[in-house]
């Protein structure tokens, strides 16, 4: 599966799977994006970038600078 379409709160998001990303991590990351409910393309792109960091923190147990961690919530 290369991408996933998620309909959430009246919006449809198309999220692409990163090469080598497990399906479990992909689904969790996709729902992280959808639950943030971006309303514009710019918001979506910013949240999509943060979703990779979120995945690293949540699934790979990595930590980042506190300023970056604040952006994830």
C-alpha positions as a printed Julia matrix, in Angstrom:
73×3 Matrix{Float64}:
   0.0    0.0    0.0
   1.47   3.29  -1.12
  -1.07   5.64   0.42
  -4.2    5.82   2.54
  -7.26   8.04   2.21
  -8.8    8.93   5.55
 -12.08  10.79   5.94
 -12.22  12.54   9.3
 -14.44  15.37  10.52
 -15.57  16.3    7.02
 -12.07  16.32   5.5
 -10.4   13.72   3.31
  -6.66  13.3    3.74
  -4.36  11.37   1.41
  -1.3   10.2    3.3
   1.62   8.44   1.65
   3.6    5.64   3.23
   7.33   6.16   3.54
   9.54   3.47   1.95
  10.35   0.88   4.6
   7.7    2.18   7.01
   5.77  -0.65   8.66
   2.05  -0.75   8.02
   1.37  -0.42  11.75
   3.53   2.71  12.03
   1.98   4.08   8.83
  -1.6    3.67  10.11
  -0.73   5.29  13.44
   1.05   8.17  11.73
  -1.84   8.65   9.29
  -4.34   8.88  12.14
  -2.04  11.28  14.0
  -2.29  13.57  10.98
  -6.06  13.15  10.59
  -6.7   13.75  14.29
  -4.82  17.07  14.06
  -7.53  18.03  11.53
  -5.49  20.26   9.2
  -7.74  22.63   7.24
  -5.33  23.92   4.59
  -2.62  22.4    2.43
  -0.01  24.34   4.39
  -1.31  23.02   7.73
  -1.37  19.49   6.3
   2.24  19.75   5.09
   3.44  21.02   8.48
   1.6   18.28  10.39
   2.83  15.66   7.94
   6.43  16.73   8.67
   5.76  16.57  12.4
   4.2   13.12  11.98
   7.61  11.62  11.18
   9.01  13.04  14.41
   5.9   11.85  16.27
   6.46   8.36  14.86
  10.1    8.4   16.0
   9.07   9.44  19.51
   6.03   7.17  19.84
   7.19   4.03  18.06
  11.0    4.23  18.01
  11.35   5.75  21.5
  13.55   8.64  20.36
  13.68  11.98  22.12
  14.13  15.46  20.74
  14.75  18.94  22.09
  11.91  20.14  24.35
  10.93  22.84  21.83
  10.35  20.18  19.18
   8.5   17.94  21.61
   6.06  20.79  22.38
   5.13  20.97  18.7
   3.89  17.37  18.75
   1.0   17.91  21.16
